Amino acid sequence: MNYHIDAEKIRLDEIRKRIETTDLVPSRISLLEEITAKFRDLESAGLTTLADLRHELKNAKRLDALSAATGIEKDYLILLRREIEGYFPKPAALKEFDGLQRGENEKLEKHGIRNAAEVYEATRNARNIAALAESTGVDASTLKTLSNWADLTRIRWVSPLTARMLADAGYDSAEKVAEADPETLCAALERLNEGGRYFKGKIGLRDIRRLVHAAGYAVR
């Protein structure tokens, strides 16, 4: 499994269903308007996969052409682009992970590992971790922890801080988050954050439900 989902293997109707089953933020609710008809029009224009859709929405020129070909409003397509690009989280830089000791970032960066995606790819199994520990001088247990955090950041909305919280709460993989009961997970995170240990503010159950839903797609 790669850091990001494989857009070539995801059919357009799967994206429609994902949008329909997602608890969308208010600014994205309009994506549901006549969504079946709009996605049928996209398929009629020759788009069959998420990769096709991203390609046709990647710049203003292509988006304008797709709007003209399908009759779908440009504003809708712009909103759709924002939604699907959220399925591909930008890998966090190593420096954003607070748990590394002084000098460990530099050791990994010298080895060509600069962000969460590169950590994830380089630490896929115990053998990879052992080899990386030997070549970089970073302790294997540290690399395993960092690997878990990197895996968690594959989930939409999961920052390095959120990844650390999830792992500390016992949910140290995207798969565990995908299988979690939202209420149980929310309660665990609230206990962990008591007294503002990680951040000030309340953890909302609705946001945790969104997180679990998103995790399900990250591990497919």
JOPEWO-V458467 format. One record per backbone hydrogen bond with DSSP energy under -0.5 kcal/mol. NH is the residue of the N-H (numbers start at 1). CO is the residue of the C=O. Records with the same first field share a line. If there is no record, write none. Layout:
NH: CO / CO
This chain:
7: 5
9: 6
10: 7
11: 9
12: 48
14: 11
15: 11
16: 12
17: 13
18: 14
19: 15
20: 16
21: 17
22: 18 / 19
24: 22
28: 25
29: 25 / 26
31: 28
32: 29
33: 30
35: 32
38: 34
39: 35
40: 36
41: 37
42: 38
43: 39
44: 40
45: 41
46: 43
47: 42
50: 7 / 10
51: 7
53: 49
54: 50
55: 51
56: 52
57: 53
58: 54 / 55
63: 59
64: 60
65: 61
66: 62
67: 63
68: 64
69: 65
70: 66
71: 67
77: 73
78: 74
79: 75
80: 76
81: 77
82: 78
83: 79
84: 80
85: 81
86: 82 / 83
87: 84
88: 85
94: 114
96: 93
97: 94
98: 96
100: 97
104: 101
105: 101
107: 103
108: 104
109: 105
110: 106
111: 107 / 108
112: 109
113: 108
114: 112
116: 92
119: 115
120: 116
121: 117
122: 118
123: 119 / 120
124: 121
129: 125
130: 126
131: 127
132: 128
133: 129
134: 130
135: 131
136: 132
137: 133
143: 139
144: 140
145: 141
146: 142
147: 143
148: 144
149: 145
150: 146
151: 147
152: 148
153: 149
154: 151
155: 152
158: 155
159: 157
163: 159
164: 160
165: 161
166: 162
167: 163
168: 164
169: 165
170: 167
171: 166
172: 170
177: 173
178: 174
179: 175
180: 177
182: 180
185: 181
186: 182
187: 183
188: 184
189: 185
190: 186
191: 187
192: 188
193: 189
194: 191
196: 193
197: 193
204: 202
208: 204
209: 205
210: 206
211: 207
212: 208
213: 209
214: 210
215: 211
216: 212
217: 213 / 214
218: 214
219: 215
220: 217
